[in-house]
Amino acid sequence: EVQLVESGGGLVQAGGSLRLSCAASGFTFDDWAIGWFRQAPGKEREGLADISPSDGITYYADSVKGRFTISRDNAKKTVYLQMNSLKPEDTAVYYCHAHFHPNAWGQGTQVTVST
């Protein structure tokens, strides 16, 4: 069974940092790109960052470029999202997604950034 489990969300003041984790199981983790997305209330899901399976090539949306860093540890089957300089507009539920299947999503973790 494919599982993606996000953790690390919480409440943080503007300017603060959080590190999200996405622990994967049930598929060949090393073979697939993984992405982080978020969805704020009343808004569409937004793609934030992607990382390739083995050579670590990354992609960032303009909204997070320079503030967020995606990384992966294939031995631990985990992808991370380091989020710095957080802003209130970063408040959302954050999800990870394995690109091998359109339904391979985690349950999400809430990030709330206060002013």
Residue, then its C-alpha position, 0 to 999 in steps of 0.5 A: e500500500v502506498q503511503l505518504v505521511e507528512s509531519g512537522g507543521g504547526l504554528v509559527q510567527a512571521g519570519g520563523s522557520l519550520r521543516l516539514s517531512c514526508a515519509a514514504s512507503g509502498f513504492t520504489f521511492d528512489d525511482w520517483a520525483i516527489g513534490w510539495f504542494r499547499q492549499a489555503p482555504g478557498k484557494e486552489r492547490e499550489g505546487l511549491a517544489d519538486i525534487s528528482p529521484s536520484d540527482g537531486i534536481t529541484y524546481y521551485a515556484d516563484s512564491v517560495k524561491g529563495r525561502f524554501t528548500i526541498s531535499r530528500d534522503n533516499a535511504k530514509k525514504t523521506v522528503y523534506l521542505q525547509m521553510n524559512s522567512l515564513k509569511p502569513e500568506d504561507t498559511a495552508v495545508y501542506y501536502c507531498h505527492a509522488h509523481f508516479h500516480p495521480n492519487a499518491w498524496g499524503q493527508g497533509t499537515q497544517v502550517t499557520v503563520s501568525t503576524 
